[in-house]
Amino acid sequence: MSKKEWLKRSLLAVMAIVVLFALTGCGNKKTNENKTDGSTEENSTSDLANLPEYKMDSTEDTQEFQDASSGAKFNYPAKWEVIEQDGQKLVRDSSLTGASVNVNSADLPDSMTFDTFIAVSIQGLKQQMTIEGDVSQEWINLNGKRAAKLDYAAKQTDATNVNIEQIVFKNDKKVYILTTAVLADNAEVAQPELQKIVKSFRLDS
């Protein structure tokens, strides 16, 4: 299997892990436990004004991608291409090996808060993948929605590292996940375009 083919399959596997582990492993986990100050964990970081703001940039020279199943959208450079792999659509930079983006979604179980979903997903990533270092997690204000930003490097058997960023937000009882991936060696080149894509991740009002 070529490196390009492997990267496409690897990205789909990452998205499956972050969703399926959370939904199958912790359905009975207690949520909304009160902290010592009387607030719930989810409400304690919900003030958008105190979070780093990620706001959609100019849409010039971009195209819009909308996930058919979830309705979530993002803008991507017009020169990138949309391909289908194992029933999932990827948007990728055909000129830069490994730079690609995808959207996934899942229903949030009634027994699980959004904060718990994020925490459990991180546990699942660490158990199912070889992570170089740790999974960095930050709350951000993404176009007016509280979102989790997860950053990590997945180490492969051939010693290749893939830098992965996942942006996750909740709307009603559903979570939406944007996954970007790029070879570590190409990360610096791809970062400006990938950040523009991340900032455009949204649902229609």
ChimeraX attribute file (.defattr): number of C-alpha atoms within 10 A of each C-alpha:
attribute: neighborCount
match mode: 1-to-1
recipient: residues
	/A:1	6
	/A:2	6
	/A:3	11
	/A:4	14
	/A:5	12
	/A:6	11
	/A:7	20
	/A:8	23
	/A:9	14
	/A:10	16
	/A:11	21
	/A:12	21
	/A:13	13
	/A:14	18
	/A:15	19
	/A:16	13
	/A:17	18
	/A:18	22
	/A:19	23
	/A:20	13
	/A:21	19
	/A:22	23
	/A:23	18
	/A:24	10
	/A:25	12
	/A:26	16
	/A:27	14
	/A:28	11
	/A:29	11
	/A:30	11
	/A:31	17
	/A:32	16
	/A:33	11
	/A:34	11
	/A:35	10
	/A:36	7
	/A:37	7
	/A:38	9
	/A:39	12
	/A:40	14
	/A:41	17
	/A:42	15
	/A:43	10
	/A:44	11
	/A:45	14
	/A:46	16
	/A:47	10
	/A:48	17
	/A:49	10
	/A:50	11
	/A:51	16
	/A:52	13
	/A:53	17
	/A:54	19
	/A:55	15
	/A:56	18
	/A:57	12
	/A:58	10
	/A:59	13
	/A:60	9
	/A:61	10
	/A:62	15
	/A:63	14
	/A:64	13
	/A:65	19
	/A:66	15
	/A:67	15
	/A:68	11
	/A:69	9
	/A:70	15
	/A:71	15
	/A:72	19
	/A:73	19
	/A:74	23
	/A:75	23
	/A:76	25
	/A:77	19
	/A:78	12
	/A:79	12
	/A:80	17
	/A:81	15
	/A:82	15
	/A:83	12
	/A:84	10
	/A:85	11
	/A:86	8
	/A:87	8
	/A:88	14
	/A:89	19
	/A:90	21
	/A:91	19
	/A:92	24
	/A:93	21
	/A:94	14
	/A:95	10
	/A:96	16
	/A:97	16
	/A:98	27
	/A:99	29
	/A:100	25
	/A:101	27
	/A:102	22
	/A:103	29
	/A:104	23
	/A:105	21
	/A:106	16
	/A:107	14
	/A:108	21
	/A:109	17
	/A:110	10
	/A:111	13
	/A:112	19
	/A:113	19
	/A:114	23
	/A:115	18
	/A:116	19
	/A:117	23
	/A:118	21
	/A:119	13
	/A:120	21
	/A:121	22
	/A:122	20
	/A:123	15
	/A:124	18
	/A:125	19
	/A:126	16
	/A:127	12
	/A:128	13
	/A:129	15
	/A:130	15
	/A:131	17
	/A:132	15
	/A:133	10
	/A:134	13
	/A:135	18
	/A:136	12
	/A:137	17
	/A:138	12
	/A:139	20
	/A:140	24
	/A:141	22
	/A:142	25
	/A:143	17
	/A:144	13
	/A:145	18
	/A:146	21
	/A:147	27
	/A:148	21
	/A:149	22
	/A:150	19
	/A:151	18
	/A:152	21
	/A:153	23
	/A:154	25
	/A:155	17
	/A:156	14
	/A:157	7
	/A:158	6
	/A:159	8
	/A:160	14
	/A:161	19
	/A:162	26
	/A:163	21
	/A:164	23
	/A:165	23
	/A:166	24
	/A:167	23
	/A:168	26
	/A:169	23
	/A:170	20
	/A:171	13
	/A:172	7
	/A:173	12
	/A:174	14
	/A:175	19
	/A:176	24
	/A:177	23
	/A:178	23
	/A:179	22
	/A:180	27
	/A:181	27
	/A:182	28
	/A:183	21
	/A:184	19
	/A:185	14
	/A:186	15
	/A:187	18
	/A:188	10
	/A:189	13
	/A:190	19
	/A:191	14
	/A:192	10
	/A:193	13
	/A:194	20
	/A:195	15
	/A:196	20
	/A:197	22
	/A:198	24
	/A:199	19
	/A:200	21
	/A:201	25
	/A:202	21
	/A:203	15
	/A:204	6
	/A:205	3
